[in-house]
Amino acid sequence: MRVIFRFQLFSFALLAAIVLLFNQGFAQNNNNKVRISPKAAVIQTVGFTDVRIDYSRPGVKGREIWGGLVPYNKVWRAGANEATKITFSTDVKINGKTLKAGSYGFFAIPTKDKWTIIFNKVADQWGAFEYNEAEDALRLEVLPEKDDGCWQEWLAYAVTKTSDNAAVVRLEWEKLKIPFTIEVAIPKQ
């Protein structure tokens, strides 16, 4: 009886060790995989304000993007994987509207003619699956810019300083650019 019990105990321990090793190997293999939509970040100082955008970069890859992969009239994470996160080190004005310093989930609702851009108080989200409109800090309508002469295979964010206290941020993907302006206060010296 003891021999059977020891054999069962040994078998269980061996099985547990195999499962543990398999899970560790599987986890390591998953960590070593290349992300299909790689992470990226853009950092720009405007005045004394640091602006940081963390996002993932999906590719067009021959797909229909607007109204296809990214449906019209639905909240989109403005990137891939985790929701895009935008951080301001001081209070800013976005297209003339005040937004407090901090980190925000950045979302968009695209349509053919105009887009709604959203700064949501919940900065760390996976996709838009748990997006809650009640947490929006700011919503604005912007006009997309179509550029048939320019092709952006991988989604990107660009920040172009326009003065010491202002910049234009553009989400650029496929043939569209979605712009908004950031203005910051510069203390008088």
Summary of the structure (lengths in Angstrom):
residues: 189
radius of gyration: 23.0
end to end distance: 88.6
largest distance: 88.6
contacts: 523
relative contact order: 0.17
helix: 17%
strand: 46%
